[in-house]
Amino acid sequence: MRSYRVWEHGAPSSMRIDILPDLAPGPGELLVDVKAAGINFPDTLVISGKYQVLPPRPFTPGKDFAGVIRAVGPNVTDFAPGDRVMAQVENGAFAEQAIARADQTYKLPDGMSFTAAAAMGLVYQTAHFALVERGQYKRGETVLVGGAAGGVGLAAVQIAKGLGARVLAGVRSPQEGAVVREAGVDAVIDLSAPDLRESLRAQVHKATDGRGVDVVLDPLGAEFFSAALRAMAWCGRLVVIGFAAGDIPSVKVNYLLVKNIAVSGLQWSDYRDRTPVRVHAVQSELFDLWRAGAVKPYIMREFAFGELADALHLVSEGKVHGKAVITVNGTAS
Ligand SMILES: NC(=O)c1ccc[n+]([C@@H]2O[C@H](COP(=O)([O-])OP(=O)(O)OC[C@H]3O[C@@H](n4cnc5c(N)ncnc54)[C@H](OP(=O)(O)O)[C@@H]3O)[C@@H](O)[C@H]2O)c1
């Protein structure tokens, strides 16, 4: 079977496609024929060697995939060969076969395509945990999402709308504005406006009658973080998700005290590994939101297996709205 592998950290084009023997599932594991795999921003960090968790080389990267179970390992009772599933793994999705832990695998709802499922993994789980678990969102509150046309951002917009929030979407181009408007946001916040510190607060206050937002979901860091802190309502919660804008910001804690603001961080993979039951419950809720039409994975482009480096390059340059997905061995319906 064909498998991308990182032999030396570097650009996506430095990966090789190796021919490997079929994989074998161990106890509690599943062997899946991969039909589609989602590309995530952290994949670019893993491949370049800049991610916080790196496996020994050579390894196969890729965190999200959907496909058909080929074999189940010992002690697996809930799955059988032929089941259509999606799974989130630390690494290993960019291959024709992948191994997943049964407790980190979900059967697809009827009618969900493999490409939609591969696009609906990590970013939707991350967005849901950020909003509900870390952000302590309550129905009807106002939520500001940074990088709102990106993978995590657009997932957060859809989930927050589906859970009854008023959503303000922070983007920095008219094209991204069109994407988030289509997702039904209540206001678009222009993150390209000069003097973001002042302009973000002014735009948020205009959209909230001067009240500010209850929850900020921040996949950007840098200037957005500090600007968003100043645009929060009393007892607001800001969740640090990532640093797609580059810089890791610092916080002046007096500001938290003055407005009773909480800042928390999210590392979703810890929830995946420590609380699989909770992650399963969230996945069921996400499938319900998908069935209700609130969650619709936005796939900007499907790439063929051999085009993975091109797809990763676009993601690393921030040129993907929603998700990029690779299909394995043809159409992934
Ligand atoms: N904490 C966790 O467990 C977890 C899980 C998954 C992802 N993450 C992190 O979350 C972040 C986002 O991931 P993703 O998959 O959503 O990435 P993505 O699809 O590439 O989206 C990033 C978005 O950020 C925007 N952006 C980048 N720099 C910006 C800036 N200076 N100002 C305004 N917008 C900017 C991009 O817009 P443009 O198109 O305009 O560049 C893009 O829409 C990454 O840092 C990732 O590592 C964390």
The ligand as an ORCA input file, in Angstrom:
! r2SCAN-3c Opt
* xyz 0 1
  N      -5.672     23.803     19.961
  C      -5.949     22.767     19.211
  O      -6.237     21.674     19.697
  C      -5.928     22.968     17.729
  C      -6.540     22.050     16.863
  C      -6.542     22.333     15.486
  C      -5.927     23.491     15.017
  N      -5.301     24.324     15.904
  C      -4.638     25.562     15.466
  O      -5.627     26.492     15.053
  C      -5.049     27.361     14.088
  C      -5.955     27.428     12.863
  O      -6.008     26.154     12.248
  P      -6.887     25.965     10.931
  O      -6.850     24.516     10.624
  O      -8.190     26.650     11.076
  O      -5.987     26.780      9.868
  P      -6.448     27.435      8.498
  O      -7.523     26.631      7.867
  O      -5.197     27.709      7.734
  O      -7.101     28.814      8.928
  C      -6.352     29.874      9.457
  C      -7.123     31.149      9.189
  O      -6.415     32.200      9.845
  C      -6.407     33.323      8.984
  N      -5.260     34.172      9.280
  C      -3.957     33.834      9.275
  N      -3.205     34.884      9.654
  C      -4.059     35.902      9.894
  C      -3.893     37.245     10.338
  N      -2.692     37.750     10.583
  N      -4.991     37.995     10.503
  C      -6.216     37.501     10.237
  N      -6.445     36.233      9.820
  C      -5.374     35.450      9.651
  C      -6.330     32.750      7.599
  O      -6.849     33.723      6.732
  P      -6.123     34.101      5.369
  O      -6.691     33.165      4.356
  O      -6.509     35.514      5.160
  O      -4.643     33.932      5.567
  C      -7.214     31.509      7.716
  O      -8.560     31.831      7.412
  C      -3.653     26.835     13.794
  O      -2.722     27.593     14.549
  C      -3.696     25.408     14.291
  O      -2.420     24.936     14.664
  C      -5.295     24.089     17.229
*
